[in-house]
Amino acid sequence: MSPKLFGFALISFLHTLFTVIWFGGMMVTLFTYMPAVKEALGPGPQTKRVMAVFKKKQRIWVYVSMVGLLITGLLMSNRNPQFVRLFSLSNPFSIALTIKHALVIVMIGIALYRSIVLMPKSLPAAGGAPGKVGPGGKKPEGKPGAEPGGKPDMGSGGPRSAAAAKREKLNVTLLIINVALAVLVLFNSAVVMALARG
């Protein structure tokens, strides 16, 4: 195998690996991990804490995959003689590639919004409502149904609790949308490969 051919094989391998990490991670999270955690632990604060820790660790791999896909994708596109430029509509191959890139950009936007905007600022306490926990796992003393400083307790069904529930619902909805977009991207990738070989 020539060095040039080996280099392209390595780029293709990395592109596939980054796709599996990001797309596969989303699908496993939605269809298997989230339902399993909720079934095992119930809908309480422990489940929320586990999911928050999982999202915090998983987003690192998502960020790496995003950058890796962009770099390897550009290198793979440049190798094809039908490639003209980014977002070109000059031939069927370029049109399919443009659709794929547009879908991926939308996915990246959704992923960053979920990771940066919707990610909880602090982890829920293991034995109670989200917020700070004192020594021995006890919440700091204060007014019933309130956190120190007079803020409504996030776990007492107050406004902050309702906002957190709404944010979590939006988070799951956006995850479903991104999984659907990932399926479209995979199908579009198959179209691009077919056109490249044709």
C-alpha positions in Angstrom: 0.0 0.0 0.0 1.4 3.4 -1.0 1.7 6.2 1.6 -0.9 8.2 -0.2 -3.4 5.4 -0.2 -2.6 4.6 3.5 -3.2 8.3 4.3 -6.6 8.3 2.7 -7.5 5.0 4.4 -6.5 6.6 7.8 -8.6 9.7 7.1 -11.6 7.6 6.1 -11.1 5.5 9.3 -11.0 8.6 11.5 -14.1 10.1 9.8 -16.0 6.9 10.4 -14.8 6.7 14.0 -15.8 10.3 14.8 -19.2 9.6 13.2 -19.7 6.5 15.4 -18.7 8.3 18.6 -21.1 11.3 18.0 -24.0 9.7 16.2 -23.8 6.4 17.9 -23.5 8.1 21.3 -26.7 10.1 20.7 -28.7 7.0 19.6 -27.5 4.9 22.5 -28.3 7.7 24.9 -31.8 8.2 23.5 -32.9 4.6 22.9 -31.0 2.7 25.6 -29.1 4.7 28.3 -31.8 7.2 29.3 -34.7 4.6 29.5 -32.4 2.2 31.4 -31.4 4.8 34.0 -34.9 6.0 34.5 -36.2 2.4 34.9 -33.5 1.4 37.3 -33.4 4.6 39.5 -36.9 6.2 38.9 -37.5 9.8 38.1 -35.9 11.2 41.3 -32.8 13.4 41.8 -30.4 10.5 41.6 -31.4 9.9 38.0 -31.0 13.6 37.2 -27.5 13.6 38.8 -26.4 10.5 36.8 -27.7 12.0 33.6 -26.0 15.3 34.3 -22.6 13.7 35.0 -23.0 11.5 31.8 -23.8 14.6 29.7 -20.9 16.5 31.1 -18.4 13.7 30.2 -20.0 12.8 26.9 -19.9 16.4 25.5 -16.1 16.2 25.5 -16.2 13.4 23.0 -18.8 15.2 21.0 -16.6 18.3 20.7 -13.6 16.2 19.6 -15.8 14.4 17.1 -17.2 17.6 15.7 -13.7 19.0 15.0 -12.5 15.6 13.7 -15.4 15.3 11.3 -14.9 18.8 9.9 -11.2 18.2 9.2 -11.5 14.7 7.8 -14.6 15.6 5.8 -12.8 18.4 4.0 -9.8 16.2 3.3 -12.0 13.5 1.9 -14.0 15.9 -0.3 -10.9 17.4 -1.8 -9.8 14.0 -3.0 -12.8 13.6 -5.2 -12.5 15.1 -8.7 -16.2 16.0 -8.7 -15.7 18.3 -5.7 -15.7 22.0 -6.8 -16.0 24.0 -3.6 -17.9 24.1 -0.3 -21.7 24.5 -0.8 -21.5 24.2 -4.5 -24.5 23.1 -6.6 -22.7 22.6 -9.9 -23.2 18.8 -10.1 -25.2 16.0 -8.3 -22.2 15.1 -6.1 -21.8 18.7 -5.0 -25.5 19.0 -4.3 -25.6 15.9 -2.2 -22.4 17.0 -0.3 -23.9 20.5 0.3 -27.1 19.0 1.8 -24.9 16.8 4.0 -22.8 19.7 5.2 -26.0 21.8 5.9 -27.5 19.1 8.0 -24.2 18.7 9.9 -24.1 22.4 10.6 -27.6 22.3 12.0 -26.7 19.3 14.2 -23.6 21.2 15.5 -25.7 24.2 16.4 -28.3 22.0 18.2 -25.5 20.1 20.0 -23.8 23.3 21.2 -27.1 24.8 22.3 -27.8 21.7 24.4 -24.3 21.5 25.8 -23.8 25.2 26.6 -27.3 26.7 27.2 -29.3 23.8 28.5 -26.6 22.1 30.6 -27.4 22.5 34.3 -25.0 25.0 36.0 -24.7 22.7 39.0 -25.2 19.0 39.6 -28.4 17.8 41.5 -27.6 16.6 45.0 -27.5 12.8 45.3 -30.1 12.7 48.0 -32.3 15.6 47.3 -33.1 18.6 45.1 -30.6 20.3 42.9 -28.4 22.8 44.6 -25.7 23.1 47.2 -25.3 20.4 49.8 -23.8 20.8 53.3 -21.8 18.4 55.4 -23.3 15.0 55.8 -25.4 15.5 52.7 -27.7 17.9 54.4 -29.0 21.1 52.7 -28.1 24.3 54.5 -30.7 25.5 56.9 -33.0 28.3 55.9 -36.7 28.9 55.3 -38.8 25.9 54.4 -39.1 25.5 50.7 -36.3 28.0 50.0 -32.6 27.9 49.4 -30.2 30.3 51.3 -30.7 33.8 50.2 -34.5 33.5 50.0 -34.5 31.8 46.5 -37.3 29.3 45.9 -36.2 25.7 46.3 -35.7 24.0 42.9 -37.0 20.8 44.2 -40.2 22.2 45.9 -42.2 22.6 42.8 -41.6 26.3 42.6 -40.9 28.4 39.5 -37.3 27.3 39.3 -38.4 23.6 39.4 -40.9 24.3 36.6 -38.2 26.0 34.5 -35.8 23.1 35.0 -38.5 20.6 33.9 -39.2 22.7 30.8 -35.5 23.0 30.0 -35.1 19.2 30.4 -38.0 18.6 28.1 -36.5 20.9 25.5 -33.2 19.1 25.9 -34.8 15.7 25.1 -36.7 17.1 22.2 -33.6 18.6 20.6 -31.8 15.2 21.2 -34.6 13.5 19.3 -34.3 16.0 16.4 -30.5 15.6 16.3 -30.9 11.8 16.1 -33.3 12.2 13.2 -30.9 14.5 11.5 -28.1 12.0 12.1 -30.1 9.3 10.2 -30.6 11.8 7.3 -26.8 12.6 7.3 -26.0 8.8 7.2 -28.3 8.3 4.3 -27.0 11.3 2.5 -23.4 10.0 3.0 -24.5 6.8 1.3 -25.8 8.9 -1.6 -22.5 10.9 -1.8 -20.5 7.7 -1.9 -22.7 6.3 -4.6 -22.3 9.4 -6.7 -18.5 9.5 -6.1 -18.1 5.9 -7.4 -20.5 6.6 -10.3 
